[in-house]
């Protein structure tokens, strides 16, 4: 199939391209390359890989690319609450308005797999478990723009929406600002982890399992279309203290609890991905694997400048 990935040079997209090419698909990436082009260089010799430098807000340029695709994977996004707070206008235009336009302008037969975020659950009851039926309560501009885009796709035909856990692991376009990736970097560089509100719960998923679930959904479209799925590894639902202690097993680090300081990111939830598991998907990459991969990756990176800043 012909697959269009917007924002395909980013952290997730640059890994997903390889997974989709290996499955025999034709992949076209559009991206502004704000973070450089190196993440895609490994694909330039592939006969089914195509690239065009483009801003998704340029509807005149995006429309012909949209029409050519069988499957649309809209990854173009200002990711994370700090970046969205710094650039609120761009966040609304790219995260919400551009996706709303895609949902309204795709053909009825074109398939869309849209990645929302389970940060949309916001601050949940610590005793409860968030399922796809749980109410959404985004507490940041990032979360609210992603949730509003999800709603637009849910109103269109032939769309599947995903609520991703906090992603971790190596990529050709690394991100050091994601929680697991950041903790491993700080453990290696500073040998100290300062934890704010360390009891706050998060769920996590390896980046390669995100790529795998996209292939799974494409291969099982009749079961997945017009549905919403939480995507995480339920075996590693844990709080920040437990995460730090796990990292300490591979990289000795001093763990300091900052009892009187608040975390600006207030997310606190336990999320179940059982719905996608019931269809036959399972995660292959655990936290131990990801931590060891990140340690190896950081041995190659001298300066931790990679992030969505």
C-alpha positions in Angstrom: 0.0 0.0 0.0 1.0 3.6 -0.4 1.5 5.2 3.0 1.9 9.0 3.7 3.6 9.9 7.0 3.5 13.6 8.0 6.3 14.4 10.4 8.1 11.3 9.4 11.6 12.6 10.1 10.8 12.7 13.8 11.4 10.5 16.8 8.7 7.9 16.0 8.4 8.5 12.3 12.0 7.9 11.4 11.8 4.4 13.0 8.4 3.6 11.6 9.5 4.2 8.0 11.8 1.2 8.2 9.2 -1.1 9.7 6.7 -0.2 7.0 9.2 -0.5 4.1 10.2 -3.9 5.5 6.5 -4.9 5.2 6.5 -4.1 1.5 4.7 -0.8 1.6 5.6 2.4 -0.4 6.3 5.2 2.1 6.2 8.9 1.4 7.4 11.3 4.2 6.6 15.0 4.4 8.4 17.0 7.0 9.8 20.4 7.6 13.2 19.0 8.8 13.3 21.4 11.7 15.4 18.9 13.5 17.6 17.9 10.5 17.6 15.3 7.9 20.0 12.7 9.3 17.2 10.5 10.7 16.0 9.6 7.1 19.4 9.2 5.4 19.4 5.5 5.8 16.4 5.2 3.5 17.4 7.3 0.6 18.6 4.3 -1.5 15.3 2.4 -0.9 13.2 2.2 -4.1 9.9 2.6 -2.3 10.9 5.6 -0.1 10.0 9.1 -1.1 10.4 12.4 0.7 9.2 16.0 0.2 10.0 18.9 2.5 6.7 20.4 3.5 4.8 22.1 6.3 1.4 20.4 6.9 -0.1 23.8 7.2 0.5 24.3 3.4 -2.7 22.7 2.3 -2.1 23.5 -1.4 1.1 21.3 -1.2 -0.3 18.7 1.1 -3.5 18.0 -0.8 -2.0 16.2 -3.9 0.2 14.1 -1.6 -2.9 13.2 0.5 -4.8 12.1 -2.6 -2.1 9.6 -3.6 -2.1 7.7 -0.3 -4.0 4.6 0.7 -3.0 5.1 4.4 -2.3 8.3 6.2 -0.2 8.4 9.4 -0.4 12.0 10.7 2.6 12.3 13.0 3.4 16.0 12.4 3.0 17.6 15.8 4.5 19.9 18.4 5.1 17.3 21.0 5.1 17.8 24.7 3.6 20.4 27.0 6.7 22.7 27.3 7.0 23.2 23.5 3.3 23.8 23.1 3.3 26.3 25.9 6.2 28.2 24.3 4.5 28.1 20.8 0.7 28.1 21.4 -0.3 29.4 18.0 1.8 26.8 16.2 0.6 24.1 18.5 -3.1 24.8 17.7 -2.4 25.1 13.9 -0.3 22.0 13.6 -1.7 19.7 16.3 -5.4 20.4 15.8 -6.3 22.5 12.7 -4.1 20.6 10.3 -5.4 17.3 11.5 -9.0 18.5 11.4 -8.4 19.5 7.8 -7.0 16.0 6.9 -10.0 14.3 8.6 -12.4 16.5 6.5 -10.5 16.2 3.2 -9.5 12.6 3.0 -11.6 10.3 0.9 -14.0 7.9 2.5 -11.9 5.0 1.5 -8.5 6.3 2.7 -7.4 4.9 6.1 -6.0 7.0 8.9 -4.1 5.8 12.0 -3.8 8.8 14.3 -1.5 8.8 17.4 -3.1 10.7 20.2 -1.6 10.6 23.7 -2.9 9.2 26.9 -1.8 12.4 28.6 -5.4 13.3 27.6 -6.5 11.4 30.8 -4.8 14.0 32.8 -4.8 13.5 36.6 -6.8 10.3 37.1 -7.8 8.6 40.3 -4.8 6.7 41.5 -7.0 3.8 42.5 -8.7 3.5 39.1 -7.5 2.2 35.7 -8.0 4.3 32.6 -9.6 2.4 29.7 -10.7 3.7 26.3 -14.0 4.5 27.9 -12.6 6.7 30.6 -13.3 10.4 30.4 -10.6 12.6 28.9 -9.3 15.5 31.1 -6.2 17.0 29.4 -4.4 19.4 31.6 -2.1 21.0 29.1 -2.4 22.7 25.7 -0.5 19.8 24.2 -3.0 17.3 25.6 -6.0 19.4 24.6 -4.9 19.9 21.0 -4.2 16.2 20.6 -7.6 15.2 22.1 -9.4 17.7 19.8 -7.7 16.2 16.8 -8.6 12.7 17.9 -12.3 13.7 18.1 -12.1 15.0 14.5 -10.7 11.7 13.3 -13.3 9.7 15.3 -16.0 11.5 13.3 -14.5 10.4 10.0 -14.8 7.1 8.3 -12.0 4.5 8.2 -10.0 6.0 11.0 -8.2 4.3 14.0 -7.0 6.4 16.8 -4.3 5.5 19.4 -3.6 6.9 22.8 0.2 6.3 23.3 1.9 5.8 26.6 5.2 7.6 27.3 7.5 6.3 24.6 11.1 5.3 25.3 14.0 3.8 23.4 16.5 4.7 20.7 15.8 6.4 17.4 17.6 7.9 14.5 16.2 11.2 15.7 16.8 10.8 19.4 14.8 12.6 22.1 16.3 13.1 25.5 13.4 15.0 26.9 11.1 11.9 27.2 10.9 10.6 30.8 12.7 7.3 30.5 15.2 8.6 28.0 15.9 11.6 30.1 16.3 9.7 33.4 18.8 7.4 31.8 20.8 10.3 30.4 20.9 12.1 33.7 21.9 8.9 35.5 24.8 8.5 33.1 25.9 12.1 33.0 25.1 13.4 36.4 24.9 10.3 38.5 21.9 11.9 40.3 18.2 11.8 39.8 16.0 14.4 41.5 12.4 13.2 41.6 9.5 15.6 41.9 6.2 14.0 43.1 7.8 10.6 42.7 4.6 8.7 43.4 2.9 9.9 40.2 2.1 6.9 38.0 2.9 6.6 34.3 2.8 3.9 31.7 5.4 3.3 29.1 6.0 1.7 25.7 9.1 1.0 23.6 9.3 2.9 20.3 9.7 -0.3 18.3 6.4 -1.6 19.8 4.7 1.5 18.6 6.1 0.7 15.1 4.9 -2.9 15.5 1.4 -1.9 16.5 1.0 0.2 13.4 1.9 -2.8 11.3 -0.6 -4.9 13.4 -3.4 -2.4 12.8 -2.7 -2.3 9.0 -2.8 -6.1 8.9 -6.0 -6.3 11.0 -7.8 -3.3 9.6 -11.3 -4.8 9.7 -11.0 -5.4 13.5 -9.3 -2.0 14.2 -11.0 0.6 12.0 -13.2 3.2 13.7 -11.8 2.1 17.1 -9.7 3.8 19.7 -6.9 1.9 21.5 -4.6 2.6 24.4 -1.1 1.6 23.4 1.3 0.8 26.2 3.2 -2.0 27.9 1.0 -2.8 30.9 3.8 -4.8 32.5 5.7 -1.5 33.2 3.0 0.7 34.6 5.0 2.3 37.5 5.7 5.5 39.3 8.8 7.7 38.9 10.6 6.3 41.9 10.2 2.7 40.6 11.5 3.8 37.3 14.6 5.4 38.9 15.2 2.3 40.9 15.1 0.2 37.7 17.6 2.5 36.0 19.8 2.2 39.1 20.2 -1.5 38.4 22.1 -0.7 35.2 23.6 2.6 36.0 24.3 3.4 39.7 22.7 6.7 40.6 21.9 8.7 43.7 18.1 9.1 43.9 16.9 12.3 45.7 13.2 12.9 46.5 12.3 16.6 46.2 9.5 16.5 48.7 8.6 20.2 48.7 8.8 20.8 44.9 6.1 20.2 42.4 6.4 18.6 38.9 5.1 20.9 36.2 3.8 17.9 34.3 0.9 16.8 36.6 0.0 13.6 34.7 -0.8 10.7 37.1 -2.6 7.6 35.9 -2.7 3.9 35.3 -3.7 2.9 31.8 -4.9 -0.4 30.5 -4.0 -1.5 26.9 -6.0 -4.7 27.2 -8.3 -3.8 24.4 -5.5 -4.1 21.8 -4.1 -7.1 23.5 -7.5 -8.9 23.2 -7.1 -8.6 19.4 -3.8 -10.4 19.5 -1.2 -7.7 19.8 1.5 -8.0 22.5 4.6 -5.9 23.3 8.0 -7.4 22.7 10.3 -4.9 24.2 10.6 -4.4 28.0 12.0 -1.6 30.1 15.3 -3.5 30.8 15.9 -3.8 27.0 15.2 -0.1 26.5 17.4 1.1 29.3 20.4 -1.0 28.0 19.8 0.3 24.4 19.7 3.9 25.7 22.9 3.4 27.6 24.5 2.2 24.3 23.0 5.1 22.4 24.3 7.7 24.8 27.8 6.3 24.4 27.6 7.6 20.8 26.1 11.0 21.8 28.6 13.5 23.3 26.2 16.3 23.8 22.6 15.9 25.0 21.0 18.5 22.7 18.3 16.2 21.3 14.8 17.1 22.4 11.7 19.0 21.4 12.7 22.4 22.6 
